[in-house]
Structure formats: C-alpha cells, structure tokens
Amino acid sequence: MALRRMVMEIGMGTDIRGGDPTKAAVRALRDALWHNALTVAGALGQPADAMHVDVTIGVPMPERVDREAVLAELPHGSGTVNVIEGGLAVPNEAGTDVTLIAHAAAVVRLDVP
C-alpha cells in the first residue's frame, strides 16, 4: 500500500502583538484543522490515528518556529512540519511591534491501495 492524499486543509493564524512566529504558526494550523471533522479514515475502515499529516507553514522568520509546538496541534495520527518563508509582517505605526500572519496547509494522507 502507499500513502495517498485524501484531504488538504488550509488556515491562517496571527500573533497580533509580539511578533511570535510560533504562535502565528500554531494558530494557522489550528484554523486549518478545527473547521473540519474528518471521517475519511473511518469510512475506509482505519482508525483516526492512521492519518499522516504533512504540514507546511508559511511565516516570516521561519527559523524561529518551534516545529514541535506546531506538530503538537495534531489531534490524531502522525505528521511532519515544513516551515518556509511566507506570510506577512505588519509593523505598528511606532515601529515598536509587529503583527505576524502565518498560513498553513495540512495534507492528510492514508495508507490505502
């Protein structure tokens, strides 16, 4: 059998104040995942924990993202996290703070024939 793409979910997350790319990344993945109740695994006779989720996060300062914190948001299965340069950084008028916007794509795969 082979891992086959079943679902792609997308989301956006922000850190309004503080410029924390991990916080924005976690919120983006949460946004992608928590608008759905996936039943595809059960429909194929597999447990929810059989899902493998490939997460891609686009955020400013990707090197500062705690990938384990992002991965901890997955409620079922296993996954990988790839963080790339993306998203948006919007400084405040005084130049003393920044709002970060992150985008997430979560591709759910199952091992099926």
NUZA-583306 format. One record per residue (C-alpha): z, y, x; residue in three letters. Coordinates in steps of 0.1 Angstrom, whole numbers, plus 5000, padded with zeros to 4 digits. Example, Ala and Ser with C-alpha at 12.3 -4.5 7.8 and 13.67 -1.06 7.14 Angstrom:
2
507849555123ALA 507149895137SER 
This chain:
113
500050005000MET 499750365010ALA 501550695003LEU 499350874977ARG 499651224965ARG 501051234929MET 502251594923VAL 502151934940MET 504752194930GLU 504852554942ILE 507552814942GLY 508753144956MET 512153254968GLY 513653564982THR 516553705001ASP 516854044986ILE 519254175012ARG 520054035047GLY 516653915058GLY 517753545060ASP 514553325061PRO 516553005054THR 518053155022LYS 514553255011ALA 513052915020ALA 515752725001VAL 515252934971ARG 511452884972ALA 511852514973LEU 514452524946ARG 512052724925ASP 509252474930ALA 511452174922LEU 513652284894TRP 510952374869HIS 510052004865ASN 511451674856ALA 509151424874LEU 508851094856THR 505850964876VAL 507950734898ALA 509550574867GLY 506150544850ALA 504950344880LEU 507950124880GLY 509550284910GLN 512950454915PRO 513050824920ALA 514350774955ASP 510950614963ALA 509450954964MET 508451114997HIS 508151494995VAL 506251695021ASP 507452045020VAL 505652345035THR 507352675037ILE 505653005045GLY 508153275055VAL 508453555081PRO 510353435112MET 509753065106PRO 511552975138GLU 514853095122ARG 514652855092VAL 517252565091ASP 514952285081ARG 517852055073GLU 519152315048ALA 515752315031VAL 515551935031LEU 519051915015ALA 517552064983GLU 515551754976LEU 517451574947PRO 515651244953HIS 513751054979GLY 513051155015SER 510951435029GLY 509651645057THR 509752015062VAL 507052215079ASN 507752585083VAL 504852825090ILE 504453205094GLU 503853345060GLY 505553515031GLY 506453885032LEU 508954105048ALA 509654435029VAL 511954685048PRO 514154915028ASN 513455295030GLU 516055355056ALA 514755075078GLY 518154915079THR 517554605059ASP 514654375047VAL 513754165017THR 512153845026LEU 509853645004ILE 509053285011ALA 506553044995HIS 506952674991ALA 504552384984ALA 506152044977ALA 503751754977VAL 505251444961VAL 503851104973ARG 504550754963LEU 503650424979ASP 501150274954VAL 498050064957PRO 
